[in-house]
Structure formats: C-alpha cells, structure tokens
Amino acid sequence: MSKVQLIYVGISQIVGGPELGLLILSNLSHTRQIAIVCDSRMEYELGLRTGDKSITERLLPEVLCNVNPLMTSEHYEILFNSIIDGQYKALLVNKDDLSLMPIRASDAVLLAHVAKLNIFMEEHLFNRQSVDNSTGKNKIALPVNALSLEMLRHALEKAIEDENYELASMLRDEMKNRGKEP
C-alpha cells in the first residue's frame, strides 16, 4: 500500500451553515489538500493548542500522551484509509505490532497534533479526494463525497433556492448513491 504523508495546516469555519468547521491537511509539498469536517468543539480544542501550552498541559490528550511515553511518531502513526457516507475513516497504527485502532477523523488530527504523530492517507484515496491548493488561498474545495448527509441536504436546499439545478442534480445523485434519497 502506498501512502501520502499529510500535515495539519489549520482550521476553517463553514460560513452560513451548521456549527461545523474544516480541518485542512496538505501534502508535504503543499500542492494538494483535503478538508475533514469537524464540530465546533474540535475547532475549540485545536484552537487551544495554538496558544499557551500551560493551558493544555492538564487536558486529557496531553495527560495521556505523558502517561504513555511510547505515544510518539517512532511507535505510532495516523492513517486515513477510506471515506464512507461523508466521513473519513482513520486508524491509529501501532508500528511495533501493526495493530490498528479505529479513531474518529478529527480526534486523529488532534492526537497527531498533541503527540506529534505523522499523518498518512492511502495514496489512491488522497488522489481521489484531494484538491489543488495552488489556485486561491481563501477558498477550499470540498469533494461532495466528503460532505455529511446533513451538509448535503443543506447544500441541496441552497442550490434549489439559487436555481443552480446542475449542482442540485449532482447533490441529489450523491444522496441517491448513499441510499438516502432527498
């Protein structure tokens, strides 16, 4: 299996939608990126870690990393290996015994940030899901299959309201592919 190493770039808020954000990950050359949907709580948690370290030293992820001295990039890594119903699937990989532990995608990014773990995505998945990062720094493209069902419904309503029937058709088709008709 080939994989692409990713780095955490930052958080972007989804304006005008539900209380959701996007965790932006880029390949090492910063030419392509993916966006992982997260809730406002995860936005807050990651935001805490960009400031004063004394605030976070007693929070659970930091405490658990301190309790387990093996929680380093030498022994563990994060692997994104699929996307199902708009949700990236992530694994915490123990490199010593090759055991795999499923972990929520946004929690995987937080853990990688706290423990300084390397983040990888299967190359085929990355090539299919990533978008060009060279066009505009203020815009983020998000593949339709990376949207949750709730986000798809909201986008479909907006597309119909804006009379953008081509987009509405594409969104409806994605919902049908998931077996959840609008």
N, C-alpha and C positions, 0 to 999 in steps of 0.2 A: 504494500500500500504506500503510495506517495502522499506526502502531506506538505502543506504550506504553513510556514510559521507566521503568526499574526502578532501584532502589538496593539495594545489598547491606546486609542487616540483621544477619546473623550466622550462626553455625553451631549446629546442634542435633544431639545424638547420638541414634542409634536404639538404644533400650534393649532388651536381650534378643534382639537379632538379630545378624547378622554384623557385622564391624568396619566399619560404614558410618555416615556422617553425612548431614545435610541442610544444604545451603546455602540460606538463606532470603533471598529477594528480594521486595521490596514495590514497589507503585506509589508515586508521589511523595506521594500523599495518605494512604498507609499504611492504606487501606481494604481492599485485597486483596493476597494474597501467593501466591507459588509456592515450591515446595521442589525443589531439584535434588540428587539423590543423589550423594554423593562418597565416596571411600575415606578411610581413616584418615590416609593420607599427605597428602592435600589438607587435611584438618582441621588437621593439624600445620602445613603451610605457611601457611595463612591465620592460624592462631593466632600464628605467629611475627611476623606483620605487625601485630599489635595491640599489640605491646610495644615494646621498644627498637629504634630504627631502625639503630643501629650493628651489630646482629646480622645484618640482612638486606642491608646495602649491598653486600656482595660476593657475594650469591646470584645465580643466573643470570637470573631475571626482571628484577631491578633493574639488573644489569650491561647486559643487552640494551637496556633502556629508556634507559640513559645513553649507550650506543653509538649508538643511533638517536634523535637529538633530535626527529625527526618523530613519534615514538610518543607523541602527545598527543591529547586529545579534539578538537582542531582538525582533525586528519588521519585519525583512526581512531575506530571505534566497534564495539561488540559487538552482534550481532543474533541472537536466538533465533528460528528460523523454522519449526521443526517438532519433533515428537516421534515417534520410531519405536522400537518394541519397548521402551518404557520409558526411552528415552534422549533427552534434549533434544538437538537439533542446533543448533550455534552457528556463527556466521561472524564472522571478523574482517573488517570492512568498511573498505577504504581509501577515504575520502571524496574524495580527489583524483582518482583514476582509476576509482572504483567497482568495483575488483577485490575479489573475495571469497575468503577463505582459510578452509576448514573448520578448526575447533578444538574440542577436547573441551570440553564444557559447563563442567566445574569449572575447567579451565585458563583458560577465557574469563573466568570470575569473578575468578580470581587475577590475570590480566593486567589486567583492568579496575581492580582494586583498586590494583595497583602503579603503573600508568601513569595512573591517574585518568581512565579512559575512560568514556564514557557507555554504559550498557547499555540495549538496547531489546528488546522482544518484539513480534512481529506481533500486532496487536490481536485478531484472531479467535482466535489461539492463546491469548493471555492470558485472554480472556473465557471460553474453554472450560476452561483448566487452573487458573486462579487460584481461591482460596478466600477467603471472608470473613475478614477479620483483626480484626473488632471483637468477636467473641464471647469468646474466652478467650486470654489471653497465654501460658498454659502448655501449650496444645495446638496441634498443627499438623495440619491435614488435608492428605492427600496423595492426589491423584487416582489411581485404580487404574492408569490407563494410564501413569503416571509411575513405576511400580514395575518393577524389573528382573525377569526371569524367575525368578531365584533368590529374590528377595524375594516374588514371587507364590507360589512353591511353599512357602516357609516360612509365609506368611500362610495358605495353604490348609490346611496341616497343623495349624496352630494353631486355625483356625476349626472344623475337623472335631473336633479334640481338645476344644474348648469347646462342641461341639454347636451351633454357630452356622451352621446349614445354609443360611440365606439368604445370608450372607456367603460361605460356601464355594461356593455356586452362582454368585454374581457373579464370584468369583475364577476359578473353572473356566471360565466363559464368556469372560473376558478372555484366558485362556490359549488357548482354542479360537480366538478371533479372531486371535490371533497365529500360529495354525497349529502350536501346540506343546501338544498335549493332556497333561493331568496323568496 
